[in-house]
């Protein structure tokens, strides 16, 4: 890769890829290294060891412009790498196979295999190639990735990129391009076709849809339309625009279907110096029975959420919102919430729920005194078939892990 020496840090002058050019005596020489072994190879700076391998073994052969690396094995604390490589410099072609066994799994991956083959097309300035990789969970193939690419000047095109789970119809396809300039502008289209991520997510997740994005080293932007085609309350469809950088992502114009109703809003997630999330969600005509079959009702809600987690402090959660013109068991229901949770502290500025014969409220700080009251003149409004009425009032406090409080309860 060549870059003009005068190009400054803000330059967009492209990198240029060139195959090494050989002529003369190197094309007439052959040489063999039957076995090469290096033990305890370390890379250090003036202060510390940056990386170290326990052993490196390989064979090598040079034959009239072709370099072959055979039976390469590198053992380090991170794992073991095995490889076979061939570089035909006369015909501008590079091919190889790599195998990696990790000492500790990363995101469930314990082993990986990679095959690649690329070179200059005959009588063409275009470099074309393809790679295939397979990631293993324990001894089973987890998913495989393959793609073709074309390189012409500064333009790298990725074609027929696919991610599949062996033995399943799942498919994630990718097409895109990358400009080999210092600002690295790129664009990509990703399609999901029956992509089953349930085992990774721990909940039913079967994705269909498409995402389009573009960006450079400073950030990215795009739009996505995704559907989770499963039964139950996780059956959803969401469309959104998004933009972000290496520090955060913002989802705007969120709109979709959830719990048989409609949702929209916005969401921003950050991960600089910890984790943060804040957003606003508007839900309309949400069917509560999809989530809780024994509690049929229709929910309309406006909810604002904030989460903040830093390395030094416990997770902080702040929820505020309004329950608007909703129903439960066919009865009207409304209310609101404004509460903050941090560690063991619960701070409720407002928590109330009002319906036909139902009134619930709470306010206060758990570390000082949290007051609550509840009354139901018709318990059937909460649980059909249950007659009578109830009144409850009290307070609770937690200090140094110990709870104290008072409860007065009347029922008939």
C-alpha positions in Angstrom: 0.0 0.0 0.0 1.5 3.3 -1.1 0.5 6.8 0.1 2.2 10.0 -1.0 4.6 11.3 1.7 3.1 14.8 1.5 -0.4 13.6 2.4 -1.3 15.2 5.8 -3.6 13.7 8.4 -6.7 15.3 6.9 -5.9 14.2 3.4 -8.2 12.0 1.4 -5.5 11.0 -1.1 -6.2 7.3 -1.9 -3.9 4.4 -1.0 -2.8 2.4 -4.0 -2.4 -1.3 -3.9 0.3 -2.8 -6.1 1.5 -6.3 -6.5 5.2 -6.7 -6.0 7.0 -6.7 -9.4 9.9 -9.3 -9.9 12.4 -9.6 -12.7 15.9 -11.0 -13.2 17.6 -13.5 -10.9 14.8 -14.0 -8.3 12.8 -15.7 -11.0 15.6 -18.2 -11.6 16.3 -19.2 -8.0 14.9 -22.0 -5.9 15.5 -22.5 -2.2 14.0 -24.7 0.6 13.9 -24.3 4.4 12.8 -27.8 5.5 12.2 -26.8 9.1 12.3 -23.5 10.9 11.8 -23.3 14.7 11.8 -20.3 16.9 11.1 -20.5 20.7 9.9 -17.7 23.0 9.7 -14.9 20.4 8.9 -11.6 22.2 8.1 -8.1 20.9 9.0 -5.5 23.5 9.2 -1.7 23.8 11.3 0.1 26.4 8.7 -0.5 29.2 7.0 -3.8 28.6 6.5 -6.9 26.5 3.8 -6.2 23.9 3.4 -9.7 22.7 5.0 -13.1 23.0 4.7 -16.5 21.4 5.9 -19.7 22.9 7.0 -21.3 19.6 6.9 -20.8 15.9 7.4 -23.7 13.5 7.3 -23.7 9.7 8.7 -24.9 6.4 9.3 -22.5 3.5 10.1 -22.8 -0.2 11.0 -20.3 -2.9 10.7 -21.5 -6.5 11.1 -19.0 -9.4 8.8 -16.3 -8.0 6.5 -18.4 -5.8 6.8 -18.4 -2.0 5.2 -21.3 -0.2 4.8 -21.4 3.6 3.9 -24.9 4.8 2.9 -26.4 8.1 3.1 -23.1 10.0 2.2 -23.4 13.7 2.4 -20.5 16.1 1.6 -21.1 19.8 0.9 -18.2 22.1 -1.0 -17.5 25.3 -4.1 -16.4 23.2 -4.2 -19.7 21.3 -2.7 -21.7 18.4 -2.5 -20.7 14.7 -1.9 -23.2 11.9 -1.5 -22.0 8.3 -0.6 -22.9 4.7 0.2 -20.0 2.4 1.2 -19.6 -1.2 2.2 -16.3 -2.9 2.7 -16.4 -6.6 4.4 -13.1 -7.2 4.9 -13.7 -10.9 1.2 -14.1 -11.6 0.0 -11.8 -8.7 -1.9 -14.4 -6.7 -2.2 -15.1 -3.0 -3.9 -18.1 -1.5 -4.0 -19.8 1.9 -5.8 -21.7 4.7 -5.7 -20.6 8.4 -6.9 -22.4 11.5 -7.2 -20.8 14.9 -7.8 -22.5 18.2 -8.5 -20.0 21.0 -7.2 -20.6 24.6 -10.4 -19.0 25.8 -13.6 -18.6 23.9 -14.7 -15.2 22.6 -18.4 -14.6 22.3 -18.9 -18.4 22.2 -16.3 -18.9 19.5 -13.6 -21.5 20.3 -12.1 -22.3 16.9 -12.1 -20.6 13.5 -11.0 -21.6 10.0 -10.3 -19.3 7.0 -9.7 -20.0 3.3 -8.8 -17.2 0.8 -7.7 -16.9 -2.8 -7.2 -13.7 -4.7 -5.2 -12.3 -7.5 -5.1 -10.0 -10.5 -7.5 -10.9 -13.3 -5.8 -11.7 -16.6 -5.2 -8.7 -18.8 -7.1 -6.5 -16.3 -6.1 -4.0 -13.5 -8.8 -5.6 -11.3 -7.8 -7.8 -8.4 -10.5 -10.3 -7.6 -10.9 -12.9 -4.9 -13.0 -14.8 -2.4 -12.7 -15.9 1.2 -14.6 -18.4 3.3 -14.5 -18.8 7.1 -16.2 -21.1 9.6 -16.5 -20.4 13.3 -16.9 -23.2 15.8 -18.7 -23.5 19.1 -17.0 -26.3 20.9 -16.6 -29.0 18.2 -19.6 -28.0 16.1 -19.7 -25.6 13.2 -21.4 -22.5 14.5 -21.7 -20.2 11.4 -19.8 -19.7 8.2 -19.1 -16.5 6.4 -18.1 -16.1 2.7 -17.7 -13.2 0.3 -16.2 -12.3 -3.0 -14.5 -9.0 -3.6 -13.0 -6.9 -6.4 -10.3 -4.2 -6.0 -9.8 -1.6 -8.7 -7.6 1.3 -7.8 -9.0 2.7 -4.5 -12.4 1.0 -4.8 -13.0 -2.3 -3.0 -16.3 -3.9 -3.8 -17.7 -6.7 -1.7 -20.1 -9.1 -3.5 -22.1 -12.1 -2.5 -21.3 -11.8 1.1 -23.2 -14.4 3.1 -23.4 -15.6 6.7 -25.1 -19.0 7.3 -25.6 -21.4 10.2 -24.7 -24.9 9.1 -27.8 -27.1 8.8 -30.2 -24.2 8.9 -31.8 -22.1 6.2 -30.6 -18.9 7.9 -29.1 -16.3 5.7 -27.5 -12.9 6.2 -26.3 -11.4 2.9 -24.0 -8.4 2.4 -23.1 -6.2 -0.5 -21.0 -3.0 -0.2 -18.0 -1.0 -1.1 -15.0 0.7 0.6 -12.9 3.5 -0.8 -9.2 3.0 0.2 -8.7 6.6 1.2 -7.6 8.0 4.6 -11.2 8.7 5.5 -12.3 5.2 4.4 -15.8 6.0 3.1 -18.0 3.0 2.8 -21.6 1.8 2.1 -23.3 -1.5 2.7 -26.6 -3.3 2.3 -27.4 -6.1 4.7 -30.4 -8.5 4.2 -31.8 -10.9 6.8 -33.7 -14.0 5.6 -34.9 -16.3 8.4 -31.8 -15.5 10.5 -32.3 -17.4 13.8 -30.4 -15.8 16.6 -32.4 -17.4 19.4 -29.5 -19.3 20.9 -27.4 -16.1 21.1 -30.2 -13.8 22.4 -31.7 -16.3 24.9 -35.2 -15.5 23.5 -37.0 -16.3 20.3 -35.4 -14.2 17.6 -36.0 -15.0 13.9 -35.1 -12.0 11.8 -36.3 -10.9 8.4 -35.6 -7.5 6.8 -32.9 -5.1 5.4 -30.5 -2.4 6.6 -28.7 0.1 4.5 -25.9 2.2 5.8 -23.0 4.4 4.8 -20.2 6.2 6.6 -16.5 6.8 7.1 -14.0 6.9 9.9 -15.9 9.7 11.6 -19.4 8.0 11.7 -22.2 6.2 10.0 -25.8 6.6 9.1 -28.6 4.6 7.6 -32.0 3.0 7.9 -33.3 -0.5 8.8 -36.6 -2.3 8.6 -36.6 -5.6 10.6 -39.2 -8.1 11.6 -39.1 -10.8 14.3 -41.4 -13.6 13.0 -42.1 -15.6 16.1 -45.2 -16.4 18.1 -45.9 -14.6 21.4 -45.2 -11.2 22.7 -41.8 -10.9 20.9 -43.5 -10.9 17.5 -42.5 -7.4 16.3 -41.7 -5.2 13.4 -39.6 -2.1 13.6 -38.3 0.5 11.2 -35.8 3.2 12.1 -33.2 5.6 10.9 -29.9 5.5 12.7 -26.6 7.5 13.0 -23.6 7.1 15.2 -19.9 6.9 15.6 -17.4 4.9 17.8 -19.0 6.4 21.0 -22.8 6.1 20.4 -25.7 5.3 18.2 -28.9 7.2 17.9 -32.1 5.5 16.6 -34.7 8.1 15.3 -38.1 7.8 13.8 -38.6 4.5 15.4 -41.9 3.0 14.3 -43.4 -0.5 14.3 -45.7 -3.1 15.7 -45.5 -4.7 19.2 -48.1 -6.6 21.3 -50.7 -6.2 18.6 -50.4 -2.4 18.7 -48.2 0.4 17.4 -45.0 1.8 18.9 -42.8 4.7 17.9 -40.1 6.9 19.5 -36.4 7.4 19.6 -33.4 5.9 21.4 -29.7 6.8 22.0 -27.2 4.3 23.3 -23.7 5.3 24.3 -20.7 3.2 25.5 -18.0 5.8 26.2 -16.7 5.5 29.8 -19.5 3.0 30.6 -23.0 2.5 29.2 -25.8 4.9 28.7 -29.3 4.7 27.2 -32.0 7.2 27.0 -35.1 7.4 24.9 -38.8 8.0 24.6 -41.4 5.4 23.6 -45.0 5.9 22.6 -47.2 2.8 22.6 -50.8 2.7 21.4 -53.4 0.0 21.5 -51.0 -2.6 23.0 -52.8 -5.8 23.9 -51.8 -6.8 27.4 -53.1 -10.3 27.0 -50.4 -11.1 24.5 -47.9 -10.8 27.3 -50.1 -11.7 30.3 -53.1 -13.8 29.1 -54.8 -13.7 32.6 -54.8 -9.8 32.4 -56.7 -8.8 29.3 -56.5 -5.1 28.5 -55.5 -2.4 26.1 -52.6 -0.1 27.0 -51.7 3.4 25.7 -48.5 4.7 27.3 -45.9 7.4 26.9 -42.6 6.3 28.6 -39.2 8.0 29.0 -36.3 5.8 30.0 -32.7 6.7 31.1 -30.0 4.2 32.1 -26.4 5.0 33.1 -23.7 2.6 34.1 -20.1 3.7 34.8 -17.2 1.6 36.1 -17.2 3.3 39.5 -20.9 3.7 40.2 -23.9 1.3 40.2 -26.5 1.3 37.5 -28.8 4.2 37.5 -32.3 3.8 36.0 -34.9 6.6 35.6 -38.4 5.9 34.4 -41.2 8.5 33.9 -44.4 8.4 31.9 -48.1 8.3 31.6 -50.7 5.6 31.3 -53.3 7.1 29.0 -56.9 6.0 28.5 -56.2 2.3 29.0 -58.4 -0.7 30.0 -58.0 -3.7 32.3 -60.6 -6.4 32.3 -62.8 -4.0 30.3 -62.5 -1.2 32.9 -60.9 2.2 32.4 -57.4 2.6 33.8 -54.9 5.6 33.9 -51.9 6.6 35.9 -48.3 7.8 35.9 -44.8 7.1 37.1 -41.6 9.0 37.9 -39.1 6.9 39.7 -35.3 6.5 40.0 -33.3 3.4 41.0 -29.7 3.3 41.9 -28.1 0.4 43.6 -30.4 -0.4 46.6 -32.0 3.1 46.6 -35.5 3.5 45.2 -36.7 7.1 44.8 -40.3 7.5 43.7 -41.5 11.0 43.0 -44.8 9.7 41.7 -46.4 6.3 41.2 -50.2 6.1 40.8 -52.8 3.9 39.1 -56.5 4.8 39.0 -59.4 2.9 37.6 -63.0 1.9 38.3 -62.9 1.2 42.0 -59.1 1.0 42.1 -56.6 3.5 43.5 -52.8 2.8 44.0 -50.2 5.3 44.9 -46.6 5.5 46.3 -44.0 8.2 46.9 -40.8 8.6 48.8 -37.2 7.3 49.2 -36.6 3.8 50.4 -33.6 4.9 52.4 -35.8 7.4 54.3 -39.5 6.5 54.1 -41.5 5.3 51.2 -45.3 5.7 51.7 -47.8 3.7 49.8 -51.6 3.2 49.8 -54.0 1.0 47.9 -57.8 0.7 47.8 -60.1 -1.4 45.8 -63.8 -0.9 46.3 -64.4 -3.7 43.8 -61.7 -6.4 43.7 -63.4 -7.9 40.6 -61.9 -4.9 38.8 -58.5 -6.5 39.4 -59.3 -10.2 39.4 -62.5 -11.3 37.8 -64.6 -13.5 40.1 -63.0 -12.1 43.3 -65.6 -10.2 45.3 -65.1 -7.7 48.1 -63.1 -4.6 48.8 -59.8 -3.8 50.4 -57.9 -0.8 51.8 -54.1 -0.8 52.6 -51.8 1.9 53.8 -48.3 1.9 55.1 -44.7 2.8 54.7 -41.3 1.0 54.3 -37.7 1.9 54.9 -34.4 0.2 54.3 -31.2 1.2 56.2 -28.0 -0.8 56.1 -29.7 -3.8 54.5 -32.4 -3.9 57.2 -36.1 -3.3 56.4 -38.6 -1.6 58.7 -42.1 -0.5 58.0 -45.8 -0.5 58.9 -48.9 -1.9 57.2 -52.5 -1.3 58.0 -54.9 -3.6 56.0 -58.7 -3.7 55.9 -60.8 -6.0 53.8 -64.4 -7.2 53.5 
